[in-house]
Amino acid sequence: MKPRTSLAGRVACVRIANGLRAAGAAGVLAFFTGCATGPNANPADPLEPLNRQVYRFNNALDDAVLKPAATVYVKVLPSPVRTGVNNFFGNLSDVWSFANSVAQLKLQDSAQTFMRLNVNTFFGLGGILDIATELGIDRHSEDFGQTLGRWGVPAGPYLILPLLGPSTLRDTAALPLDLRGDLLSGVSDISVRNSMYALRLIDIRANLLRVGQLLEDAALDRYTFTRDAFLQRRRNDVHDGNLPDEGN
C-alpha cells in the first residue's frame, strides 16, 4: 500500500524531508546504523531495532484511531459509495503515475494511463466511475521512488516511517517530489484539502481491514512478514516482475 498520501502522513513527510536536507541522508543512516542487530540480522534491515519501535507506535495509533474510523466508515457508507470514493482518488493518483511512466520511458503504460485519465474523467463523472477498467484499460501505479529505481538508484535500507509505514531510503528521499505531484496538494481551500486527505486515509485503511485481519491470524512475526512482503513487492514494482539476481 501506499498510504503516504494521508494528511498526517504529509506532515510526517515534510518533517522527514527537512531532516534529511539538514543532516543529509548518509549522515542519518550512519547515525542509526549502530542500532543494527547481530550477524543474523537481515542485511536489508540494518535499522531493525529502531524500525520495530516505530512499527509498534504505528500499530498503536492504528488500533486507537485509524482502524476504528475505517470500521465505522465501512458500516455507515454503502459499498457503491465507498467504491466511488476509491475510484475518485485512484483517478487523481493516475496523473502522477502518468508522469512517472513517462519519466521511465514506459510508452505503453503511459498511453494506457493517459487513456484511463481521459475516459474516467470525462465519462466517469470525474473518476467516480471506473469505466476504463471495464473497458480493459489497466491501471499502472507509479511513483518517483519507482522512477529512481528504474534508473539504477539502489533501494537502500528498509525503513518504517512514523504514520506512513514501510519504506526504503530511496523511497523516503523521493517523498517530497511525490507529495508535490499529488493533485490534492493544489487545493487552495485548507479545510477542503484537509477533509479530502482525511477521507482518502480512511478509504485506504478501510480497504485493508480484511488484509489486516488475515495478517494477524497468519503471521508469527508480523513485522518480519510485513517487511519481507513489502521489499519483494517494491522490487517487483521497480523491475516490472523481471527481477534480477540481486537488485534494488
C-alpha positions as CSV (number, residue, x, y, z in Angstrom):
1,M,0.0,0.0,0.0
2,K,0.9,3.4,-0.5
3,P,-0.6,5.4,2.5
4,R,1.9,8.0,2.0
5,T,-0.7,10.4,0.9
6,S,-2.6,10.9,4.2
7,L,-2.9,14.3,6.0
8,A,-1.0,13.0,9.0
9,G,1.4,11.3,6.6
10,R,2.1,14.6,4.8
11,V,3.1,16.3,8.0
12,A,5.5,13.5,8.7
13,C,6.9,13.6,5.2
14,V,7.7,17.3,5.4
15,R,9.4,16.8,8.7
16,I,11.4,13.8,7.4
17,A,12.4,15.7,4.3
18,N,13.5,18.7,6.3
19,G,15.6,16.4,8.5
20,L,17.2,14.8,5.5
21,R,18.1,18.1,4.0
22,A,19.5,19.4,7.2
23,A,21.6,16.4,8.1
24,G,22.0,14.5,4.8
25,A,20.6,11.1,4.2
26,A,24.0,9.5,4.5
27,G,24.6,11.1,7.9
28,V,21.2,10.0,9.2
29,L,21.9,6.4,8.1
30,A,25.4,6.4,9.6
31,F,23.9,7.7,12.9
32,F,21.4,4.9,13.2
33,T,23.4,2.0,11.8
34,G,24.7,1.4,15.3
35,C,21.2,0.1,16.1
36,A,21.6,-2.8,13.8
37,T,21.3,-6.3,15.2
38,G,23.9,-9.0,15.2
39,P,25.3,-11.3,12.5
40,N,21.9,-12.9,11.9
41,A,20.2,-9.6,11.0
42,N,18.6,-9.2,7.6
43,P,21.1,-7.1,5.6
44,A,18.3,-5.1,4.0
45,D,17.1,-4.1,7.5
46,P,20.2,-2.8,9.4
47,L,17.9,-0.4,11.5
48,E,15.6,-3.2,12.7
49,P,15.5,-2.2,16.4
50,L,14.6,1.3,15.6
51,N,12.2,0.2,12.9
52,R,10.4,-2.1,15.3
53,Q,9.9,0.7,17.7
54,V,8.3,2.9,15.0
55,Y,6.3,-0.2,13.9
56,R,4.8,-0.6,17.4
57,F,4.0,3.1,17.5
58,N,2.2,2.9,14.2
59,N,0.2,-0.1,15.3
60,A,-0.9,1.6,18.5
61,L,-2.0,4.6,16.5
62,D,-3.8,2.4,14.0
63,D,-5.6,0.4,16.8
64,A,-6.7,3.6,18.6
65,V,-7.7,5.8,15.6
66,L,-7.5,4.6,12.1
67,K,-8.9,1.1,12.4
68,P,-12.0,2.2,14.4
69,A,-12.6,5.1,11.9
70,A,-12.3,2.8,9.0
71,T,-14.6,0.2,10.6
72,V,-17.3,2.9,11.1
73,Y,-16.8,4.1,7.5
74,V,-17.5,0.6,6.2
75,K,-20.6,0.2,8.4
76,V,-22.1,3.6,7.6
77,L,-21.5,4.0,3.9
78,P,-22.9,1.6,1.4
79,S,-20.5,-0.3,-0.9
80,P,-21.3,1.7,-4.1
81,V,-20.5,5.0,-2.3
82,R,-17.2,3.6,-1.0
83,T,-16.3,2.3,-4.4
84,G,-17.0,5.7,-5.9
85,V,-14.7,7.4,-3.3
86,N,-11.9,4.9,-4.0
87,N,-12.3,5.3,-7.8
88,F,-12.1,9.1,-7.5
89,F,-8.9,9.1,-5.5
90,G,-7.5,6.4,-7.8
91,N,-8.2,8.7,-10.8
92,L,-6.3,11.5,-9.1
93,S,-3.3,9.3,-8.5
94,D,-3.2,8.3,-12.2
95,V,-2.0,11.8,-13.0
96,W,1.3,11.3,-11.1
97,S,1.5,7.7,-12.3
98,F,1.4,9.0,-15.9
99,A,4.2,11.5,-15.2
100,N,6.4,8.8,-13.7
101,S,5.6,6.3,-16.5
102,V,6.8,9.0,-19.0
103,A,9.9,9.6,-16.9
104,Q,10.6,5.8,-17.0
105,L,10.1,5.7,-20.8
106,K,7.3,3.2,-20.4
107,L,5.5,4.2,-23.6
108,Q,2.7,1.6,-23.5
109,D,1.9,2.2,-19.8
110,S,2.0,5.9,-20.4
111,A,-0.5,5.6,-23.2
112,Q,-2.8,3.4,-21.2
113,T,-2.7,5.7,-18.2
114,F,-3.4,8.7,-20.4
115,M,-6.4,6.9,-21.8
116,R,-7.6,5.9,-18.3
117,L,-7.5,9.6,-17.2
118,N,-9.5,10.8,-20.1
119,V,-12.1,8.1,-20.1
120,N,-12.7,8.1,-16.4
121,T,-12.6,11.9,-16.0
122,F,-14.9,12.8,-18.9
123,F,-17.2,9.7,-19.0
124,G,-16.9,8.5,-15.4
125,L,-18.1,11.6,-13.6
126,G,-14.6,12.9,-12.7
127,G,-13.4,9.4,-11.9
128,I,-16.2,8.3,-9.6
129,L,-17.0,5.6,-12.1
130,D,-14.1,3.4,-13.3
131,I,-15.2,2.9,-16.8
132,A,-11.6,2.4,-18.0
133,T,-11.2,-0.8,-16.1
134,E,-14.5,-2.1,-17.5
135,L,-13.0,-1.4,-21.0
136,G,-9.9,-3.4,-20.2
137,I,-7.6,-0.4,-19.8
138,D,-5.3,-1.4,-16.9
139,R,-4.0,0.9,-14.1
140,H,-0.3,1.2,-13.8
141,S,0.6,2.7,-10.4
142,E,4.0,4.5,-10.4
143,D,5.7,6.9,-8.0
144,F,9.0,8.7,-8.0
145,G,10.7,6.0,-5.9
146,Q,10.0,3.5,-8.7
147,T,11.3,6.0,-11.2
148,L,14.6,6.4,-9.3
149,G,14.9,2.6,-9.1
150,R,14.2,2.3,-12.8
151,W,17.3,4.4,-13.5
152,G,19.5,2.5,-11.1
153,V,19.2,4.1,-7.7
154,P,19.5,1.3,-5.1
155,A,16.7,0.9,-2.6
156,G,18.9,1.3,0.4
157,P,18.0,0.2,3.9
158,Y,14.4,-0.7,4.9
159,L,12.7,2.0,6.9
160,I,9.5,2.2,8.9
161,L,8.3,5.8,8.8
162,P,6.0,7.3,11.5
163,L,2.4,7.2,10.3
164,L,3.5,6.2,6.8
165,G,4.7,2.7,7.4
166,P,7.1,0.6,5.3
167,S,9.5,2.4,3.0
168,T,13.2,2.4,2.0
169,L,15.8,5.1,2.0
170,R,15.3,5.7,-1.7
171,D,11.5,5.9,-1.4
172,T,11.8,8.2,1.6
173,A,14.1,10.5,-0.4
174,A,11.5,10.5,-3.2
175,L,8.6,11.5,-0.9
176,P,9.0,15.3,-1.3
177,L,8.5,15.1,-5.0
178,D,5.7,12.5,-4.7
179,L,4.0,15.0,-2.4
180,R,4.3,17.8,-4.9
181,G,2.9,15.6,-7.6
182,D,-0.2,14.8,-5.6
183,L,-3.1,16.8,-7.0
184,L,-4.7,17.3,-3.6
185,S,-1.7,19.5,-2.6
186,G,-3.0,22.0,-5.1
187,V,-6.4,22.5,-3.4
188,S,-6.3,26.1,-2.1
189,D,-9.0,25.8,0.5
190,I,-7.3,24.3,3.5
191,S,-10.4,22.9,5.2
192,V,-11.5,21.2,1.9
193,R,-7.9,19.9,1.3
194,N,-7.6,18.5,4.9
195,S,-11.0,16.9,4.6
196,M,-10.0,15.2,1.4
197,Y,-6.8,14.0,2.9
198,A,-8.7,12.5,5.9
199,L,-11.3,10.8,3.6
200,R,-8.6,9.3,1.5
201,L,-6.7,8.0,4.5
202,I,-9.9,6.4,5.9
203,D,-10.7,4.9,2.5
204,I,-7.2,3.4,2.2
205,R,-7.5,1.9,5.7
206,A,-11.0,0.6,5.0
207,N,-9.7,-1.4,2.0
208,L,-7.1,-3.0,4.2
209,L,-9.4,-4.2,7.0
210,R,-9.6,-7.7,5.8
211,V,-5.9,-7.9,4.9
212,G,-5.0,-6.7,8.4
213,Q,-7.1,-9.4,10.0
214,L,-5.6,-12.1,7.8
215,L,-2.1,-10.9,8.7
216,E,-3.0,-11.0,12.4
217,D,-4.2,-14.6,12.1
218,A,-1.4,-15.9,9.9
219,A,1.9,-14.2,10.7
220,L,4.0,-15.4,13.6
221,D,6.1,-12.2,13.4
222,R,4.0,-9.5,11.8
223,Y,7.0,-7.2,11.5
224,T,9.1,-9.7,9.6
225,F,6.2,-10.8,7.4
226,T,5.3,-7.2,6.5
227,R,9.0,-6.2,5.8
228,D,9.7,-9.1,3.5
229,A,6.4,-8.8,1.6
230,F,6.9,-5.0,1.2
231,L,10.5,-5.3,-0.1
232,Q,9.5,-8.1,-2.5
233,R,6.6,-6.1,-3.8
234,R,8.7,-2.9,-4.3
235,R,11.4,-4.8,-6.2
236,N,8.7,-6.3,-8.4
237,D,7.2,-2.8,-9.0
238,V,10.6,-1.4,-10.0
239,H,11.5,-4.2,-12.3
240,D,8.0,-5.0,-13.6
241,G,8.3,-8.5,-12.5
242,N,11.6,-9.2,-14.2
243,L,13.7,-9.4,-11.1
244,P,17.5,-9.6,-11.3
245,D,19.5,-12.0,-9.3
246,E,20.4,-9.1,-6.9
247,G,18.6,-5.9,-7.4
248,N,17.1,-2.7,-5.9
